Amino acid sequence: MSRTRTAVFAALALVAGVSGPAVAVTPSAQAAISAIPCTVDYKIQNDWGAGFTAAVTVTNNSAAKSSWSVKWSYAGNQQVTSYWNTKLTQSGTVVTANNETYNGTLATGGSVSFGFNGSYSGANAIPTAFTLDGVTCNVDDGSSGGGGGGGGGGGTRVDNPYAGAKVYVNPEWSAKAAAEPGGTRVSNQPTGVWLDRIAAINGTSTSMGLRAHLDAALAQKGSGEEVVQLVVYDLPGRDCAALASNGELGPTEIDKYKTQFIDPIAAILSDSKYASLRIVTTIEIDSLPNLVTNTGSRATATANCNTMLANGNYVKGVGYALAKLGAIPNVYNYLDAGHHGWLGWDDNFAPAATLFKQAATSEGATVDDVQGFITNTANYSALKENNFTINDTVNGTSVRLSKWVDYNRYVDELSFAQAFRTQLVSVGFNSGIGMLIDTSRNGWGGSARPAGPGPTTSVDAYVDGGRYDRRIHVGNWCNQAGAGLGERPQASPAAGIDAYVWMKPPGESDGSSSAIPNDEGKGFDQMCDPTYTGNARNGNNMSGALPNAPLSGHWFSAQFQQLMANAYPPL
């Protein structure tokens, strides 16, 4: 804290100490505050000798503003190389940071934060003078620290953000779970916070916004480490093969996605107040895998997916999100990687890894912006099938030839995630990447869970009699009958796996059983209708969906009760 501001607050503390906590501010103290038109807090968050990351917070103590411009000069040869939450230019040693379209409003007493990366040689001294709209500001040199306490959040990323950390329990989900009969058995479990439309960033009259969740996470954090799990999910033409999870943005609205969705999220996450949190982001589920499997001349292709492949906006959007969020030192990006029943076949496996690399090196992103990948998000694939392996044969017939496996190379999510990690490293992702597996709904316990292998009368009898996953077809994804809660969230459960997580909050619907008018951009998908007889993507089988389901993301009590009843490990 600067010497001037320290003096003002010391004077106020002295008055309070004499007259009690309810005393009014003295005129002289008020004048001292008013004499400081603005304050700038400039912090170097990371410095590696030839470059650095800096965060700047500007507090306006004068009249409210509808736009702003901050200027400073460097004494050395620092050069800004990238920036976020501002429009930044540099001429010689002089740097000018102007507001973006979404953060120009600056109230009296309000603050705005932005950040940037820079290069230098020699010294990297903090600038000594700043102006806000031409008026000289008081300078906070960052010596007082910041954030919510605890180590590791504001500087160099750790290898596995989940290791040694608590994980944020969403109070909104927890309250719904606890209100269900028997729900208190799991209501203390951490789940993902879904940012699935622009309105979710600031919240609504009935739901918390992003800042509210981060503030709640700081309150839960205490003196240790805390992970907050966010699902970033609002691409243009979102989820081109499933109408139930279509989004609010049309296929061509990539600029709106950048400026009204990703940029505001980045602005909040880069606030130094949250620097002590480990923020895990799941980036755009069910997007890039669709470009591999549901395009071109395949029987599974859709017109919407062909459109998104042609216009490139999935790749551009994912790249932009990775670049903007990856520039924030305490954010850990995990890119969605489908699941074994989607990408496990030979003609999908390697092409998917190559496409992910393309997205991760577009729009200014690099592979360093990807800390890992997540599989099985909001899906039901069994974590580990113990009663058969991909190498088994029955009467000379390989398990791969069974109707359930259908030539796939993988029979469960753990083996797929570990193998896909190796493939991702082979195409250029960092060798230290970790995998997450969503186990929120893949337990498949209860009375229908097989106790051992199936009969060896045929390969289908062997597989169907022994498999834990009781879906009619591995392509069924909506509100599946018979599913149960899976492994509880835990860090470092297996080689190459950073954590098992409940990224999809159990009890939240995958989609409505019939058409429901709504203003959330969510359509009706027949895969959520229990009477639907299927399509090419599920082998023309019944959907296996539960009846009477609400819109995706809305609370589905019957599903939650089923998940608890069929939990494995049991509750």
N, C-alpha and C positions, 0 to 999 in steps of 0.2 A: 504494500500500500504506500502511496506517495506521502512525503512529509506534510504537504499542505492538508490533504484529507485527514491524515492522522491527527493533526492539530485540531481540526474542527471537531472530530468525534471525541477527542479527549476532553474538549471543553464541554460538550454535551454530557459526557459521562460524569464530569465533576458536578454540574448542575443537578443531575439526577441523584447523585450521591448525597447532596445536601438536602434537597427538597422532596425526594421520593420519586418513584417511577412515573407518576402521573403529571409531573410538572411540564408546563408548556415550554417550547423552545424560546430562548431569549432573543430579543431583536438583534443583538450583536452576532449571536450564533447563526441566526437565519440569514443575516447579511453576508456572513462568511460563506455559507452554502451557496447563496445566490451569486456570489462573486466567481464561482467556478462554473462556467457555461457548459463545460463538457469534460469528460474524463475518458482517457484511452488506456486500456489494459492490453499491453503487447507481450505475449508470452512465446518463447521458443519451446515448442513441445518436444522436438527431437532434433539433434544435431549430430551428423556423422562425419564432420571434418571438412567435407567439400560441399555440403548441402545441408538444408534444414527445413523443418516444418514450423510455421508460426501461426498462432491464433490471435486475432485482434477483436476485442470487445469495446464498443464505443457507447458511452452513456450520455444522453442528452439532458442537460439540466436547464435548458432555455425553452423557448416556445416550441410547440409541436411542429414537426416537419413532415412533408409529403414526399420529399426526396432528400438525399444527403450525399456529401462528397468529403472523403477523408484524405488528407495529404501528409506525407512525411518525406524526409530525405535520409539517405544512408551516408555514413562517414566513410565507408569502405566501398568494395566493388560488388556488393550483393546484387544479384539479378533474379527477379521473380521468373519462375519457369512454368508454374501452373497455379490456378486459384479456384476458389469456390465461394458461392453465396455473395459474390460481388462482381462487378465489371472493372477489372484492374488494368491499368496501363503504367508504363515506366518510361521516363525520358531521362537518360543519364542516371543520376542518383535520386531523382525525384519520382516518387510513386504516388499515383492517384487511384483511390478505390471508390467507385460510385455504386449506388444501390442497384440491385436487380429489380425486375418488374414486380416481384412478389414481396420485397422487404423494404420498400421505400418509406413506409410510414414509420415515424419515430416520435413517439409521444414524449411529453415532458416527463423526465424521470425514467424513460424507457431506454432499452439497450438493444443493440444489434451486433451480431458476431459474424465474422468471416475468417477465412484462412487461406494460406497459400504455401507453396513450396518454393525454395530458392536455392541458388548456388553461390559460392563465394570462395575466395582464397585469402589466407591471412586471418584477420580478425573478423568477428561477426557481432559487432556491438549493437545493442538495442538503440534505436533512434531516440533522440532526446527531445524532439519537438514534433507535435502533431497539430493539425487544424481540422475543424469540422465546419464546412462551408465558410472557410476563410477565417474563422475565429480560433484563437489558440486554446488548446485544451490542457488540462492537468494530465500528467503522465503517471500511471501506475506501472512501475517497472517489473511487476510480477514477482517481487521478492516475498510477498505474503503467501504465495502458493495459490491454490484454487481447487475447484472440484469438490468431491464429497469425501475425501480422505481415502486412505488405503493405497497400496502400491500397484504398479503394473498397468493401470488404466490409461494414463495420459502419455506414455512414451512408447518404447519398443514393444511390439506385440509379443505375446508368449506363444509357445508352440501349440498348445491346446488350451483354448480359453476356458474350457470346462474344468480343467484340472485344478483342484484346490479351491473351487469357487462354489458358492450357492447359486441357484438359478431362480429368477424372478417368478413369483406366484402371482398370476393375474387376478386381482381381487374381484373383477367382474365374473370371470369364469368360475372362480372358487366359490362365490356366493351362489351361483346357479347349481353347481355340483352339490354343495352342502345342503341346499334346499330339497334335494331329492332323497327319498328314503334310502338309507345306507350310503349316501354320497359323501359323508364326512370321512369315509375310509380312504378317499383319494382326493378330496378337495384341497389338500395342501401340496399337490403335485404341480410342478412348473409346466406351463404350456406356452405356445407361441401367441404373440399379439399380431393380428392380421391387419395390415394396411392394404385393403383391397379396393379402395376408392379414394378419391381426393378428399372427400368429407371426413374420412377416418383420421386424417392427419391432425385436424383441430378438434375432432370429436363432435358429438351432437348432444342434444338435450338428454339423451338416454345412454350415451356411451362416452368413455374416456378418450381423450385425444392422446397423441404421442407424448407431448410434454407431461401430461398427467401420469402416464405410465412410467416415464423416466423418473419423475419426482417420487412416485411410489416405490420404485426400485431403489432409489437412494435411501429412502426411509427403511426399507427392508435390509439394506446392505450392512449397516453397522460398520465395524472396523475391518471386516474381511473383504474378499472379492465377490462380486456379483455379476452374473451373466444375465443380460436381457435378450430375449429371442423375438425377433421381428420377422414377419413374412411380408416381403415387398412384392405386390401382386396386382398390377394394373396396366399391363402392356396394351398397346393398341391391338384391337382384334384378339383379345385375350382368349386363350384356350380354344383354339380354332376347331377342335373336334368334339367339344362338349358344350352344348347350349346352356346347361345349368350353371356353368361358371363363366359364361361370357361376361365381359366387363362393360364399363361405361364409355370407353374410348373406341372410336371407329378405327378401321385398319390403317388409315392415313394420318392419324392424329399423333404422330411421333413428337412434334414440337410441344404439344400440350402435355404429353407424358413427361418430357424433360423439364419444362418450366413450371408446371403446376403440380407435378407429383414428386419427381425425384429431387429437384432443387429445394423445395421447402423441407423435405425430409432431411436432406443433407444439412440445411441451415440449422435445424434443431439438433441433430446429432453432433454437430461440430461445436455447439455451445460448450465452453470450458466448464460449465457447471456439471456436465455429465462425463467429464474426462476420466473419472475414476471407475466408470462402469465398463465392463466388457460387453460390447453390443454385437450380438450375432445376427446377421441378416440372411434369411433364405431368399435367394433372388429368383423370382418369377418361375413358379412351378408350372409344369405342364405347357411349356412354351417351346423351347428348342427341340425337345424330343418329338413333338408333333411334326416338325420340319423334316425329320428323318423318316418317320413311319407313315405319315398320313398325307403324302404329297405324290405328285407325278401320276404314273399309271397304275399304282397299287390299288388293289380292291378296297383298301381302307382309306383311300384318299378322300378329302373333302375340298369343296371349292374354296372355303374360307382358308384352309391351310395352304392351298396353292397360291392364294392371294398374298399371304404373309411371307411365303417363300420368295415370291417374285418381287415384292416391294422392299424386302430386307429389314423391315421394321422390328422384327423380333431380335435379330442380331444387333441392330443399332441400339435398341432400347436396353438390352442386357449389357452391352458394352458401356453405354453411358452410365447406367446404374453402378456397374462395377467401378468405373473410373471415379465418379463423384463420391461414392461412399468409401471406396478403397483409399482415398486421399486422407481420410480421417483416421488418426493413428489408433484409436481404440475400437474401431469397427472391424469385424471379422466377416467377410463375405463367403457364404457357402452357396454355390450354384446348384440349382435343381438338376438331378440326373435321372429322373424317371424311376423305374424299378425293374426288377429282373423279368417280370412278365411283360415288359414293354421293349427293353433294349437288350435283352439277353441273347437274342438270336444273332447268328454270325453276320447277317446282312444289316444289322442295326448297331452292333456293339462298337466296332471300330469307327464307322462313319459318325456316330454320335460324339465320340471323343474328339474327332477332327473338327466337327461343327462347334463344339464347346470352345475349342482353342481359337477358332475364328472369331467367335463372339467376344472372348476374353482379351482379344488383341485389336478390337475395333473401338472407334469413338474415343480414343485416347487411353483405353484400358491396357494393362499388361497382365501377364500371368501372376505378377506379384500382388495384384489386387484380388486374387482368389486364394483364400485360406483353405478351402476345401469344397466338398460337394455333399449333397444330401440326397438320399434315396428313400423311396416309399412314402413321400410326403402325402398325407391324407389318403393313403392306400392301405391295402389289407394283406399284402404278401407276407407269408409266414417268415419269421426271422431265421429259423433253422428247422429243416425237415430231418428228423433223426431216424426215421424208419426206412428211408431209401436214399441212395446217392445217385448222381448222374452217371456213375461208372457201373451201376448194377445191371445185370442181365437176368432175364427170366426165360428159361427154356431156349437160350440162345438169342433172345430178342432184347435189344438195349432199351433201358428206361427212356431214352430219348425218343423212341418210337411210340411211346404211350400217347393216348389222346390228350392227357393232361399236360405232359411236358412238351409234346409236339415239336421235337427237334431243338428245343431250347438247350443252351449249354449250362443253364443254372436252374436249380430247383428251389432255391430259397434266397432271401435277401442278403444274408451275411456273406455267403460265398460270392454273390454277384458284386456286392459293394467292394469287397477286398480285391477281386479280380479287376473290376473297372478302375479302381484306384491305380493299379499297375499300368493299365492301358493309358490312363490320363497322363501319368508321368512319362510314358514312352512317347507321347506326342508333344511334350514340351512343358507340361505343368511342373511346378517345383516338387522335388522329391519329398518335401516335408508336409504336403497336403494331407489333411485328415478327412475322414468320412463321418457323416451323421446318418443314422437310420431312424426314421419315425416309427416308433413301436406303439403308438397310441391306440391302434385298433387291430393289431395282428396277432393277438394272443391265441385265439381259436381253442379255448378251453371248454369246460362244461362236459356234459354227458356224451357229446358226439366226438370228443377227442379220442383218436385211436390209441390204444395202449401198446401197440406193437405193429410190426409189418403186416401188410395184407397177404392174402393167400397167393401162392405161386402157380395158380392154375392158368394165369395169363398175365402179360405185362400190365394190362389195364387194371386187372383185379389187384395186383400187387401194389401199384401206385395208388389207386383210388381207395383201397382198404387201409393204407398206412399214412396217407397225407393228412397233416393237421389242417391245412387250408381247405375249408369245406365249400368254397365257392363253386358254382356250377361251371364257371370258366374263369381263367386267370385274367381275362379282359374286363370282367365286371368290376365296377368301381363305385357304384352309388349305394350308400346306406345298406350294406350287405347283411343279409339275414345270417345269424349264427356267429357273427364276429364277436371278439372279446378284447378287453384291454390287454396289451402286451407287456413286455418287460418295463419296469418302472424306469424313469429317467436316471441315468448314471453315466459317469465319466469313464473313459478309457476301458471299455468292457472287453475289447478284443483287438488283435493286431491291426493297425491302420485305422481303427475306428475311434474318433474323438469322443463320441457319446451316443447313447441311445436317448432319444428325445421324444416328447409328446408335442410335436410342432402343430399338428391338427388337434385342437381342443376336443376331447371326447364329449359327445353329446351335441355337437354342432352338425347340422344336416349337411349332406353333400349336394342336395337338390330336392326340389319338390316332386311329389308323386304325381301331381297334375299341374296344369298351368295356373299360376297365381299372379295376377297383376301386381306390379311393383315398380318403384322408381330407382332401383338399384342396378338396372341393366342386366338382370338375371333372367334368362329364358328358361323354357321347359325342355328338358332332355328326356326322351323316351327311356333311356337307360335307368331312370329313376322311377319308372312306372313298373310295379311288380307284375303287370300282365303283359309286358312287352316281350316279344319273341326274338328280339335280337337283330344284329347286323353283322357285317363282315369283321368288325373289330372285336366281336366277342363270339365269333364262330357261329352266328345265328342261333344262339342259345337264349334261354330265358334270362332276364336281367338279374334275378336274385335279390331285388331291392325290397326293403321294408315298405309297407303301406303307410299312407297318411303322413308323409314327411312334409315339413315346411320348406321354405326357401333355403338355399345354401347359406350356411353361416348362422341360421336361426336355431334356437334351442329345440331339440328333438328328444323329449323325455323318454319315449319308448326305446329309442336307440341307446340312450345312456344306461337305462336299466338293463338292457340286453348285454351291453359291454361289460358291466359289472358282474352279471351272472356268469358270463363265459370268460372271465379274466383268466389269463395264464401267464405267469404264476397266479394261482387263485388269491383272492383277497382274504 
